[in-house]
Amino acid sequence: MTQYLDFEKPLAEIEGKAEELRALAKSDAKMDVSDEAKALDAKAAALLTELYKDLTPWRKCQVARHPARPHCQDYVEAMFTEFTPLAGDRNFADDLAVMGGLARFRDRPVMVIGHEKGDDTKSRIERNFGMARPEGYRKAVRLMQLAGRFGLPVITLVDTPGAYPGKGAEERGQSEAIARATETCLQIGVPLVAVIIGEGGSGGAVAFATANRVAMLEHSVYSVISPEGCASILWKDSEKMREAAEALRLTAQDLKKLGVIDRIIPEPRGGAHRDRGAIITSVSDAIAEMLKELKGKDAATLIRDRRRKFLDMGTKGLAA
């Protein structure tokens, strides 16, 4: 069953009427409603194109958070073979908000790491809605260091509202764990590519996305804070999230202009959740291209270029 966002309500009505007509036709074999249903389908397709032609930043946030949007596990299962999950930080526990392990990407051995939100109530609670605790970031550090030791490219899939801000996480050194993960991204001498597949929230996202190449899905978002959090701080009113989303410049289009990301991966009409197969193919192709761009570079060059990329971040947009 399709889940519609607030701004998609007119679309829901049209597609709902088309489904009703088809249901009536099934119950009465003599009834021919094919022409009417096709007309409604065409109207819905045109409206869908119009709705997604020029999404506002806030609407992009809604699309990026869509519950049916493909998550890390969906990409891992579809794009990688021989995936062997590795668990735990060898210190405290295993954080299910972060998944990672050894795999083959187009027959090339790699290390893949990503945030996983879960796809139903039970799994979302288990995965803590993709909000990693310190042990999650320390697990990522362990896997990145392992990849560096064996010369394996690292692929990260970012999809988190941000690191978990709970009392236990703070007691176990949340900020230090995030900083160590970011530092490890900068230090490993292997190709590191990141794709923001949904939400890229705060330092929790940067800890995985301090990469040689960073790509974003067309309707994903990447920001230092959520629009709701920003609105609560600046205006003392979380309902001003639309204004905050505009000010944060969190869309892929804005971040490409600023030089924060390197490429935008187009999404199917209506968002990634409307055609999972197509978006998974597009992401796979983009990762392959980014790895190809880094092929042949030695460890020193990879590290130097990665550091320079982040030192220069933002100057491209300011110069323009």
ChimeraX attribute file (.defattr): number of C-alpha atoms within 10 A of each C-alpha:
attribute: neighborCount
match mode: 1-to-1
recipient: residues
	/A:1	3
	/A:2	10
	/A:3	11
	/A:4	15
	/A:5	13
	/A:6	10
	/A:7	11
	/A:8	15
	/A:9	11
	/A:10	15
	/A:11	19
	/A:12	17
	/A:13	12
	/A:14	19
	/A:15	19
	/A:16	14
	/A:17	16
	/A:18	20
	/A:19	15
	/A:20	13
	/A:21	17
	/A:22	18
	/A:23	12
	/A:24	13
	/A:25	15
	/A:26	12
	/A:27	9
	/A:28	10
	/A:29	8
	/A:30	8
	/A:31	12
	/A:32	14
	/A:33	15
	/A:34	13
	/A:35	9
	/A:36	14
	/A:37	19
	/A:38	12
	/A:39	13
	/A:40	19
	/A:41	17
	/A:42	14
	/A:43	14
	/A:44	19
	/A:45	17
	/A:46	12
	/A:47	17
	/A:48	17
	/A:49	12
	/A:50	13
	/A:51	17
	/A:52	17
	/A:53	11
	/A:54	10
	/A:55	14
	/A:56	14
	/A:57	27
	/A:58	19
	/A:59	19
	/A:60	24
	/A:61	23
	/A:62	19
	/A:63	25
	/A:64	27
	/A:65	18
	/A:66	17
	/A:67	16
	/A:68	17
	/A:69	19
	/A:70	23
	/A:71	22
	/A:72	25
	/A:73	18
	/A:74	14
	/A:75	20
	/A:76	21
	/A:77	11
	/A:78	13
	/A:79	18
	/A:80	19
	/A:81	16
	/A:82	13
	/A:83	19
	/A:84	13
	/A:85	13
	/A:86	16
	/A:87	19
	/A:88	19
	/A:89	19
	/A:90	11
	/A:91	9
	/A:92	13
	/A:93	15
	/A:94	19
	/A:95	23
	/A:96	26
	/A:97	28
	/A:98	29
	/A:99	26
	/A:100	28
	/A:101	20
	/A:102	22
	/A:103	21
	/A:104	16
	/A:105	21
	/A:106	12
	/A:107	10
	/A:108	11
	/A:109	19
	/A:110	22
	/A:111	25
	/A:112	31
	/A:113	26
	/A:114	29
	/A:115	32
	/A:116	28
	/A:117	27
	/A:118	22
	/A:119	18
	/A:120	11
	/A:121	10
	/A:122	10
	/A:123	15
	/A:124	16
	/A:125	15
	/A:126	16
	/A:127	21
	/A:128	19
	/A:129	22
	/A:130	30
	/A:131	24
	/A:132	28
	/A:133	30
	/A:134	27
	/A:135	26
	/A:136	29
	/A:137	28
	/A:138	25
	/A:139	27
	/A:140	32
	/A:141	23
	/A:142	19
	/A:143	23
	/A:144	28
	/A:145	20
	/A:146	15
	/A:147	23
	/A:148	20
	/A:149	12
	/A:150	10
	/A:151	17
	/A:152	22
	/A:153	23
	/A:154	25
	/A:155	25
	/A:156	26
	/A:157	30
	/A:158	30
	/A:159	32
	/A:160	28
	/A:161	26
	/A:162	23
	/A:163	24
	/A:164	20
	/A:165	13
	/A:166	10
	/A:167	9
	/A:168	12
	/A:169	17
	/A:170	15
	/A:171	10
	/A:172	14
	/A:173	14
	/A:174	25
	/A:175	19
	/A:176	14
	/A:177	24
	/A:178	27
	/A:179	17
	/A:180	17
	/A:181	28
	/A:182	22
	/A:183	14
	/A:184	20
	/A:185	28
	/A:186	21
	/A:187	19
	/A:188	22
	/A:189	24
	/A:190	27
	/A:191	30
	/A:192	29
	/A:193	25
	/A:194	26
	/A:195	28
	/A:196	30
	/A:197	31
	/A:198	31
	/A:199	29
	/A:200	30
	/A:201	23
	/A:202	17
	/A:203	20
	/A:204	30
	/A:205	28
	/A:206	22
	/A:207	24
	/A:208	31
	/A:209	26
	/A:210	23
	/A:211	28
	/A:212	27
	/A:213	23
	/A:214	22
	/A:215	25
	/A:216	30
	/A:217	25
	/A:218	22
	/A:219	29
	/A:220	29
	/A:221	32
	/A:222	30
	/A:223	21
	/A:224	17
	/A:225	19
	/A:226	23
	/A:227	25
	/A:228	18
	/A:229	17
	/A:230	21
	/A:231	20
	/A:232	16
	/A:233	11
	/A:234	11
	/A:235	14
	/A:236	12
	/A:237	13
	/A:238	16
	/A:239	13
	/A:240	17
	/A:241	20
	/A:242	17
	/A:243	16
	/A:244	24
	/A:245	25
	/A:246	14
	/A:247	12
	/A:248	17
	/A:249	16
	/A:250	26
	/A:251	24
	/A:252	26
	/A:253	19
	/A:254	16
	/A:255	22
	/A:256	19
	/A:257	16
	/A:258	19
	/A:259	19
	/A:260	22
	/A:261	26
	/A:262	16
	/A:263	20
	/A:264	21
	/A:265	20
	/A:266	16
	/A:267	21
	/A:268	16
	/A:269	16
	/A:270	19
	/A:271	22
	/A:272	26
	/A:273	22
	/A:274	16
	/A:275	15
	/A:276	19
	/A:277	14
	/A:278	15
	/A:279	22
	/A:280	19
	/A:281	14
	/A:282	17
	/A:283	22
	/A:284	17
	/A:285	14
	/A:286	19
	/A:287	21
	/A:288	14
	/A:289	12
	/A:290	20
	/A:291	19
	/A:292	11
	/A:293	13
	/A:294	18
	/A:295	13
	/A:296	11
	/A:297	14
	/A:298	12
	/A:299	16
	/A:300	13
	/A:301	14
	/A:302	23
	/A:303	22
	/A:304	14
	/A:305	16
	/A:306	21
	/A:307	17
	/A:308	12
	/A:309	18
	/A:310	15
	/A:311	10
	/A:312	11
	/A:313	15
	/A:314	17
	/A:315	13
	/A:316	13
	/A:317	14
	/A:318	10
	/A:319	7
	/A:320	7
